Amino acid sequence: MSVQSAEIVRAPIYLCCAERRADDMGMGNPEPIYYTADMVRDLIREDRAWPRYETVRGELLVTPAPRVTHQRVVLRLAYHLMQYIEREPIGEVFTSPADISWKLPDVLVQPDVFVISPESSRAATDEGWPGVMHLLLAAEVLSPGSTRQDRFTKRRLYQERGVPTYWVIDVDDRSVEIWTTSDALPRVERERLHWHPAGAREPCAIAIADLLV
Protein backbone atom coordinates (compact mmCIF):
# COMPACT_ATOMS: atom_id res chain seq x y z
CA MET A 1 0.00 0.00 0.00
CA SER A 2 1.42 3.40 -0.94
CA VAL A 3 2.07 6.21 1.55
CA GLN A 4 -0.59 8.28 -0.14
CA SER A 5 -3.24 5.54 0.15
CA ALA A 6 -2.30 4.90 3.79
CA GLU A 7 -2.97 8.55 4.56
CA ILE A 8 -6.39 8.26 2.90
CA VAL A 9 -7.27 5.16 4.94
CA ARG A 10 -6.48 6.91 8.19
CA ALA A 11 -8.38 10.04 7.23
CA PRO A 12 -11.61 9.04 9.08
CA ILE A 13 -9.81 9.18 12.41
CA TYR A 14 -8.56 12.66 11.60
CA LEU A 15 -11.92 13.77 10.25
CA CYS A 16 -13.69 12.77 13.44
CA CYS A 17 -11.42 15.14 15.33
CA ALA A 18 -11.73 17.79 12.63
CA GLU A 19 -15.48 17.58 12.90
CA ARG A 20 -15.36 18.60 16.55
CA ARG A 21 -12.98 21.46 15.80
CA ALA A 22 -15.28 22.64 13.03
CA ASP A 23 -18.23 22.70 15.44
CA ASP A 24 -16.28 25.01 17.72
CA MET A 25 -15.40 27.33 14.84
CA GLY A 26 -18.81 27.39 13.21
CA MET A 27 -17.49 25.75 10.04
CA GLY A 28 -18.98 22.97 7.92
CA ASN A 29 -18.96 19.44 9.33
CA PRO A 30 -17.19 16.75 7.30
CA GLU A 31 -18.97 13.41 7.46
CA PRO A 32 -17.14 10.62 9.34
CA ILE A 33 -17.09 7.23 7.65
CA TYR A 34 -19.12 4.39 9.14
CA TYR A 35 -16.99 1.30 8.59
CA THR A 36 -18.62 -2.04 7.85
CA ALA A 37 -16.94 -5.39 8.38
CA ASP A 38 -16.59 -5.79 4.60
CA MET A 39 -14.83 -2.42 4.31
CA VAL A 40 -12.36 -3.49 6.99
CA ARG A 41 -11.78 -6.81 5.24
CA ASP A 42 -10.83 -4.82 2.14
CA LEU A 43 -8.32 -2.80 4.18
CA ILE A 44 -6.84 -5.99 5.60
CA ARG A 45 -6.44 -7.47 2.11
CA GLU A 46 -4.68 -4.32 0.92
CA ASP A 47 -2.30 -3.99 3.89
CA ARG A 48 -1.83 -7.73 4.55
CA ALA A 49 -0.74 -7.99 8.20
CA TRP A 50 -0.20 -4.54 9.73
CA PRO A 51 -1.48 -2.13 10.78
CA ARG A 52 -4.31 -4.16 12.29
CA TYR A 53 -7.78 -2.95 11.31
CA GLU A 54 -10.95 -3.63 13.27
CA THR A 55 -14.40 -2.08 13.50
CA VAL A 56 -16.89 -1.97 16.35
CA ARG A 57 -20.30 -0.58 15.46
CA GLY A 58 -18.80 1.35 12.56
CA GLU A 59 -15.84 2.83 14.46
CA LEU A 60 -12.54 2.07 12.74
CA LEU A 61 -9.84 0.84 15.14
CA VAL A 62 -6.27 0.98 13.82
CA THR A 63 -3.42 -0.63 15.75
CA PRO A 64 0.20 -0.37 14.56
CA ALA A 65 2.61 -3.30 14.68
CA PRO A 66 3.01 -4.41 18.31
CA ARG A 67 6.08 -4.18 20.50
CA VAL A 68 8.30 -7.21 20.96
CA THR A 69 7.15 -7.53 24.59
CA HIS A 70 3.53 -7.62 23.40
CA GLN A 71 4.21 -10.57 21.12
CA ARG A 72 6.12 -12.42 23.81
CA VAL A 73 3.16 -12.17 26.16
CA VAL A 74 0.74 -13.27 23.43
CA LEU A 75 2.80 -16.36 22.65
CA ARG A 76 3.31 -17.26 26.32
CA LEU A 77 -0.38 -16.94 27.08
CA ALA A 78 -1.34 -19.02 24.05
CA TYR A 79 1.22 -21.66 25.09
CA HIS A 80 -0.19 -21.94 28.63
CA LEU A 81 -3.77 -22.11 27.34
CA MET A 82 -2.89 -24.77 24.79
CA GLN A 83 -1.25 -26.87 27.49
CA TYR A 84 -4.40 -26.54 29.59
CA ILE A 85 -6.72 -27.48 26.74
CA GLU A 86 -4.65 -30.58 26.03
CA ARG A 87 -5.66 -31.71 29.53
CA GLU A 88 -9.15 -30.23 29.40
CA PRO A 89 -10.44 -30.39 25.78
CA ILE A 90 -13.09 -27.69 26.13
CA GLY A 91 -12.22 -25.66 23.03
CA GLU A 92 -9.49 -24.45 20.71
CA VAL A 93 -6.92 -21.67 21.15
CA PHE A 94 -6.17 -19.05 18.48
CA THR A 95 -4.21 -15.81 18.18
CA SER A 96 -4.70 -12.86 15.84
CA PRO A 97 -4.93 -12.23 12.95
CA ALA A 98 -8.54 -13.36 12.94
CA ASP A 99 -11.94 -12.24 11.69
CA ILE A 100 -14.48 -12.41 14.50
CA SER A 101 -17.71 -10.67 13.57
CA TRP A 102 -20.56 -12.82 14.94
CA LYS A 103 -21.98 -12.29 11.42
CA LEU A 104 -22.74 -8.65 12.32
CA PRO A 105 -22.40 -6.17 9.43
CA ASP A 106 -20.51 -3.49 11.40
CA VAL A 107 -18.25 -5.58 13.67
CA LEU A 108 -14.90 -7.24 13.02
CA VAL A 109 -12.37 -7.76 15.80
CA GLN A 110 -9.08 -9.62 16.16
CA PRO A 111 -8.47 -10.62 19.78
CA ASP A 112 -4.80 -11.12 20.63
CA VAL A 113 -5.57 -14.55 22.14
CA PHE A 114 -8.93 -16.30 22.29
CA VAL A 115 -10.53 -19.67 22.93
CA ILE A 116 -13.53 -20.84 20.93
CA SER A 117 -16.10 -23.47 21.81
CA PRO A 118 -16.06 -26.95 20.22
CA GLU A 119 -19.22 -26.02 18.30
CA SER A 120 -17.51 -22.96 16.82
CA SER A 121 -14.42 -25.01 16.10
CA ARG A 122 -16.45 -27.50 14.05
CA ALA A 123 -18.35 -24.72 12.27
CA ALA A 124 -15.11 -22.90 11.44
CA THR A 125 -13.87 -25.99 9.62
CA ASP A 126 -16.74 -25.59 7.13
CA GLU A 127 -17.43 -21.84 7.20
CA GLY A 128 -14.11 -20.29 8.21
CA TRP A 129 -14.17 -17.36 10.63
CA PRO A 130 -17.90 -16.60 10.08
CA GLY A 131 -18.61 -19.90 11.81
CA VAL A 132 -16.98 -18.69 15.04
CA MET A 133 -19.91 -17.55 17.14
CA HIS A 134 -18.91 -18.49 20.69
CA LEU A 135 -15.77 -17.27 22.43
CA LEU A 136 -15.06 -18.86 25.80
CA LEU A 137 -12.22 -16.45 26.55
CA ALA A 138 -10.75 -13.34 24.94
CA ALA A 139 -7.51 -11.63 25.94
CA GLU A 140 -5.95 -8.38 24.77
CA VAL A 141 -2.42 -7.25 25.58
CA LEU A 142 -2.32 -3.47 25.88
CA SER A 143 -0.21 -1.52 23.38
CA PRO A 144 0.51 2.22 23.57
CA GLY A 145 -2.18 2.91 20.97
CA SER A 146 -4.80 0.36 22.05
CA THR A 147 -5.65 1.25 25.66
CA ARG A 148 -9.00 2.95 25.03
CA GLN A 149 -10.25 0.41 22.53
CA ASP A 150 -9.17 -2.62 24.58
CA ARG A 151 -10.48 -1.33 27.90
CA PHE A 152 -13.70 0.26 26.64
CA THR A 153 -14.75 -0.26 23.03
CA LYS A 154 -13.85 -3.93 22.62
CA ARG A 155 -14.52 -4.78 26.26
CA ARG A 156 -18.13 -3.62 25.92
CA LEU A 157 -18.48 -5.58 22.69
CA TYR A 158 -17.19 -8.77 24.29
CA GLN A 159 -19.60 -8.31 27.19
CA GLU A 160 -22.47 -7.66 24.80
CA ARG A 161 -21.65 -10.81 22.82
CA GLY A 162 -21.63 -12.92 25.98
CA VAL A 163 -17.90 -13.71 26.19
CA PRO A 164 -17.71 -15.20 29.72
CA THR A 165 -14.16 -14.08 30.50
CA TYR A 166 -12.12 -11.20 29.14
CA TRP A 167 -8.54 -10.45 30.19
CA VAL A 168 -6.80 -7.11 29.61
CA ILE A 169 -3.08 -7.61 30.18
CA ASP A 170 -1.11 -4.51 31.14
CA VAL A 171 2.57 -5.34 30.67
CA ASP A 172 3.86 -2.06 32.10
CA ASP A 173 1.71 -2.30 35.24
CA ARG A 174 2.30 -6.05 35.51
CA SER A 175 -1.38 -6.65 36.07
CA VAL A 176 -4.42 -8.19 34.41
CA GLU A 177 -7.96 -6.83 34.42
CA ILE A 178 -10.52 -9.63 34.61
CA TRP A 179 -13.97 -8.94 33.20
CA THR A 180 -17.13 -11.05 33.08
CA THR A 181 -20.26 -10.26 31.08
CA SER A 182 -21.99 -8.49 33.98
CA ASP A 183 -19.08 -6.51 35.45
CA ALA A 184 -19.24 -2.73 35.64
CA LEU A 185 -15.68 -2.69 37.03
CA PRO A 186 -12.92 -5.25 36.59
CA ARG A 187 -11.13 -7.33 39.16
CA VAL A 188 -7.41 -6.60 38.97
CA GLU A 189 -5.04 -9.52 39.46
CA ARG A 190 -1.27 -9.22 39.97
CA GLU A 191 -0.32 -12.74 41.01
CA ARG A 192 -2.22 -15.51 39.24
CA LEU A 193 -4.94 -16.00 36.63
CA HIS A 194 -7.65 -18.56 37.34
CA TRP A 195 -10.02 -19.71 34.62
CA HIS A 196 -12.55 -22.49 35.06
CA PRO A 197 -14.63 -22.76 31.88
CA ALA A 198 -17.83 -24.76 31.72
CA GLY A 199 -17.21 -28.44 31.13
CA ALA A 200 -13.67 -28.47 32.53
CA ARG A 201 -12.86 -30.70 35.49
CA GLU A 202 -9.97 -28.59 36.76
CA PRO A 203 -9.34 -24.83 36.48
CA CYS A 204 -6.54 -23.25 34.50
CA ALA A 205 -3.98 -21.45 36.69
CA ILE A 206 -1.32 -19.20 35.16
CA ALA A 207 1.20 -17.20 37.18
CA ILE A 208 1.25 -13.68 35.79
CA ALA A 209 5.00 -13.59 36.32
CA ASP A 210 5.30 -16.45 33.83
CA LEU A 211 3.67 -14.29 31.17
CA LEU A 212 5.63 -11.12 31.83
CA VAL A 213 9.20 -12.36 32.35
Secondary structure, DSSP 4 states (H G I P E B T S, - for coil): --HHHHHHHTHHHHHHHHHHHHHHHT---PPPP---HHHHHHHHHHHTTSSEEEEETTEEEEEPPPPHHHHHHHHHHHHHHHHHHHHS-S-EEEESS--B-TT-TTEEB--SEEEE-HHHHHHHHHH-GGG---EEEEEEE--TTTHHIIIIIHHHHHHHTT-SEEEEEETTTTEEEEE-TT-SSPEEESSEEEE--TT-SS-EEEEHHHHH-
